[in-house]
Amino acid sequence: MLASHPMIFEPMVSCIVCVPEECMSAVYGDLNQRRFRVTNARKMNFHQIEGTAPLSEVLDLLPNLALWTGGTAYCSMHPEGYEKLPESLTTVLYCASCLRDMRIPLLSNMPIREKCLICGTPFD
């Protein structure tokens, strides 16, 4: 299996975020840090921002929006599919038991696993 060079995919969601004018700069800054890709933005009664983002990046988006906007913003999300996880969000760890390198996803700059996916031996 490893000889086939498997890829790691992450779930993506489509989001619509609506915020008042005075909160736009803070919200845009936060969305950019979350790898949010804007596909459409328009001004109605509120500013409406549409885009896609990795699910892992937007799980805590709604509480943050409520905090910045005093509860006046809202957000909707639905599954959008999967995309390849960027190489910068993975690390290569070596298993001394299997004698092979493994690419492991990072979560908050830490590998999501501390043991080999095949034999369960702790990584060196």
C-alpha positions in Angstrom: 0.0 0.0 0.0 2.7 2.5 0.9 4.5 1.9 -2.4 1.4 3.4 -4.1 2.1 6.8 -2.4 -1.2 7.3 -0.7 -2.5 10.8 -0.3 -4.1 12.3 2.8 -7.4 14.1 2.2 -9.4 16.4 4.5 -13.1 17.1 4.6 -14.1 20.5 3.2 -17.2 22.6 4.0 -19.0 25.3 2.1 -19.7 28.3 4.4 -21.8 31.4 4.3 -20.8 33.9 6.9 -22.9 37.1 7.5 -21.4 39.9 9.6 -22.2 43.6 10.2 -20.0 46.2 8.5 -18.0 47.2 11.6 -16.8 43.7 12.2 -15.6 42.9 8.6 -11.8 43.4 9.1 -11.6 41.2 12.2 -13.8 38.5 10.5 -11.8 38.5 7.2 -8.5 38.3 9.1 -9.8 35.3 11.1 -11.2 33.6 8.0 -7.8 33.9 6.2 -6.0 32.3 9.1 -8.5 29.3 8.8 -7.5 28.6 5.2 -11.0 30.0 4.1 -11.2 30.5 0.3 -13.7 33.3 -0.5 -15.8 32.5 -3.6 -18.3 35.4 -3.3 -18.8 38.4 -1.2 -21.7 40.8 -1.3 -23.3 43.5 0.8 -26.9 43.3 1.7 -28.2 44.2 5.2 -25.1 42.5 6.4 -21.9 41.6 4.6 -22.3 38.0 3.2 -19.1 36.0 2.6 -19.3 32.7 0.8 -16.4 30.2 0.5 -14.9 26.9 1.4 -12.7 25.8 4.2 -11.4 22.6 5.8 -13.8 21.3 8.4 -11.0 21.1 11.1 -10.4 24.9 10.7 -14.0 26.0 11.2 -15.3 23.9 14.0 -15.0 26.8 16.5 -15.9 29.5 14.0 -19.4 30.2 15.3 -18.5 30.9 18.9 -15.7 33.3 17.7 -18.1 35.1 15.4 -20.5 35.6 18.3 -17.7 36.9 20.5 -16.5 39.5 17.9 -19.9 40.7 16.8 -21.8 40.6 20.0 -24.0 37.7 18.7 -25.2 39.6 15.6 -23.3 37.4 13.0 -24.4 34.0 11.7 -22.9 31.2 9.7 -24.1 28.2 7.8 -22.0 25.2 6.7 -22.6 22.1 4.7 -20.2 19.3 3.4 -18.4 20.2 0.2 -16.2 17.1 -0.4 -12.5 16.3 0.2 -9.3 18.0 -0.9 -5.7 16.9 -0.5 -4.1 17.9 2.7 -1.2 20.4 2.1 2.3 18.9 2.6 3.0 21.7 5.1 0.4 20.2 7.4 2.0 16.8 7.5 5.2 15.4 8.9 7.3 12.3 8.1 8.0 10.0 11.0 10.2 6.9 11.0 9.1 3.5 12.4 12.2 1.5 13.5 10.1 -1.7 13.7 8.7 -1.5 10.1 11.8 0.3 8.8 9.8 2.9 6.9 8.9 6.5 6.8 5.2 7.5 7.2 3.5 10.8 6.4 1.3 11.8 9.4 -1.1 14.7 9.5 -0.5 17.5 12.0 -3.1 19.0 14.3 -2.0 22.2 16.1 1.6 21.4 14.9 1.6 18.0 16.6 1.3 14.6 14.8 -2.2 13.1 15.3 -0.5 9.7 16.0 2.5 8.9 18.2 2.6 5.2 17.1 3.1 3.5 13.8 -0.1 3.0 11.8 0.9 -0.5 10.8 2.6 -2.1 13.8 1.7 0.2 16.7 5.4 0.9 17.7 6.1 4.4 19.0 7.9 6.5 16.3 11.6 7.4 16.8 
